[in-house]
Amino acid sequence: DKSVTKEALRRFRLYLDDPKEYAIPADLQSIIFKAALKEDESFVYKQLTILHGSSTFPEEQRNCLIVLGSVENAQYHSQMLEYVLFSGKVRQQDIAFPLARLATSNDKG
């Protein structure tokens, strides 16, 4: 539903602007992030890599990685793999999350 993805993107933007004022509970983050990704993949993808790199919360970092693995644009697949495997910003124990999501994110796998 377009209204849901628009609202998710709105909340995602608010969260980026002021995470304390517009906090998203950890158990809802991946849902909001993924719905926002469907609305504006380019913007959300870029912001998730920034958020992952700046976050000090392992749950939030994992949520970012899971959603990064959900990108549909093939251009972002290689960028995501580069980020996850070679940037040094992803903890070893978290590498499996985006890879598993990427493998099942579309029919092309």
Buried (B, 14 or more C-beta within 10 A) or exposed (E): EEEEBBBBBBBBBBBBEEBEEBEBEEEEBBBBBBBBBBBBBEBBBEBBBEBBEEBEEEEBBBBBBBBBBBBEEEEBBEBBBEBBEEEEEBEEEBEEBBBEBBEEBEEEE
